[in-house]
């Protein structure tokens, strides 16, 4: 597995480097990015090979779930079994925004 390091200035992000990272994700690659406290791995959650890479990199068993960030509720309905009405109210009020909601997901292998 090859890797390259592209440093993006957090105060003046270079659009061309962000586009490179996005292109890598679209091709099934994985990117590492800083968060407030830790580092995250970015990959296409709808690409089984990319998901496998994330689990291999993290040396994580497949029965231990990972977080998935989504762009809108259309992606949510593909990933989760049920959206409670209270969660819908919270999403309608706060999304997009800095809020985390945890749902019971379909088994990854069943949806991909």
C-alpha positions as CSV (number, residue, x, y, z in Angstrom):
1,X,0.0,0.0,0.0
2,X,1.6,3.3,-1.1
3,X,1.2,6.6,0.7
4,X,1.9,10.2,0.0
5,X,1.8,13.2,2.3
6,X,0.1,16.4,1.2
7,X,0.1,19.1,3.8
8,X,-2.8,21.5,3.6
9,X,-2.6,24.9,5.3
10,X,-5.7,25.0,7.7
11,X,-5.7,28.8,7.5
12,X,-5.3,29.1,3.8
13,X,-6.4,25.7,2.3
14,X,-5.1,25.1,-1.2
15,X,-8.1,24.1,-3.4
16,X,-6.0,22.0,-5.7
17,X,-4.8,19.8,-2.8
18,X,-8.3,19.4,-1.5
19,X,-9.4,18.4,-5.0
20,X,-6.6,15.8,-5.1
21,X,-7.7,14.3,-1.8
22,X,-11.3,14.2,-3.0
23,X,-10.2,12.5,-6.2
24,X,-8.3,9.9,-4.2
25,X,-11.4,9.2,-2.1
26,X,-13.5,8.9,-5.3
27,X,-11.0,6.3,-6.7
28,X,-11.3,4.2,-3.5
29,X,-8.4,5.6,-1.6
30,X,-8.1,6.7,2.0
31,X,-7.0,10.0,3.4
32,X,-5.9,11.0,6.8
33,X,-7.1,14.3,8.3
34,X,-6.8,16.1,11.6
35,X,-9.9,16.6,13.8
36,X,-10.2,18.6,17.0
37,X,-8.7,15.9,19.1
38,X,-7.6,13.0,16.9
39,X,-6.9,12.1,13.3
40,X,-9.7,10.7,11.1
41,X,-9.6,8.4,8.0
42,X,-11.6,9.6,5.1
43,X,-12.9,7.1,2.5
44,X,-16.0,6.5,0.4
45,X,-18.4,4.6,2.8
46,X,-20.3,3.3,-0.3
47,X,-17.2,1.7,-1.8
48,X,-16.6,-1.8,-0.2
49,X,-12.9,-1.8,-1.1
50,X,-12.4,1.6,0.5
51,X,-14.3,0.4,3.6
52,X,-12.1,-2.7,3.8
53,X,-9.0,-0.4,3.5
54,X,-10.2,1.6,6.5
55,X,-10.7,-1.5,8.6
56,X,-7.3,-2.9,7.6
57,X,-5.5,0.4,8.3
58,X,-7.2,0.7,11.7
59,X,-6.7,-3.0,12.4
60,X,-10.3,-3.0,13.5
61,X,-12.5,-6.0,13.6
62,X,-15.5,-5.8,11.2
63,X,-18.0,-6.3,14.0
64,X,-16.8,-3.0,15.6
65,X,-18.5,-0.2,13.7
66,X,-16.9,3.1,12.4
67,X,-18.4,6.5,12.1
68,X,-19.8,7.7,8.7
69,X,-20.2,11.4,7.9
70,X,-22.9,12.1,5.4
71,X,-23.8,15.1,3.3
72,X,-27.6,14.9,3.6
73,X,-30.5,12.7,4.7
74,X,-30.6,10.9,1.4
75,X,-27.4,9.1,2.4
76,X,-28.8,8.5,5.9
77,X,-31.8,6.4,4.6
78,X,-29.4,4.2,2.7
79,X,-27.3,3.5,5.8
80,X,-29.7,3.2,8.7
81,X,-32.5,0.9,9.6
82,X,-34.8,3.5,11.2
83,X,-34.9,7.3,11.7
84,X,-36.9,8.1,14.9
85,X,-39.1,11.1,14.7
86,X,-37.1,12.9,17.4
87,X,-34.0,12.5,15.4
88,X,-35.8,13.9,12.4
89,X,-36.8,17.0,14.4
90,X,-33.2,17.4,15.6
91,X,-31.8,17.1,12.0
92,X,-34.4,19.5,10.6
93,X,-33.4,22.1,13.2
94,X,-29.6,21.7,13.4
95,X,-28.4,20.2,10.1
96,X,-26.1,21.2,8.6
97,X,-24.3,21.8,11.8
98,X,-22.0,20.4,14.5
99,X,-24.2,17.7,15.9
100,X,-23.7,13.9,16.0
101,X,-26.6,11.5,16.0
102,X,-26.1,7.8,16.4
103,X,-28.3,5.3,14.5
104,X,-28.5,1.6,14.1
105,X,-26.9,0.9,10.8
106,X,-27.5,-1.8,8.3
107,X,-24.6,-4.3,8.2
108,X,-22.1,-2.8,5.8
109,X,-21.8,-5.9,3.7
110,X,-25.6,-6.0,3.2
111,X,-25.9,-2.5,1.6
112,X,-22.7,-2.4,-0.5
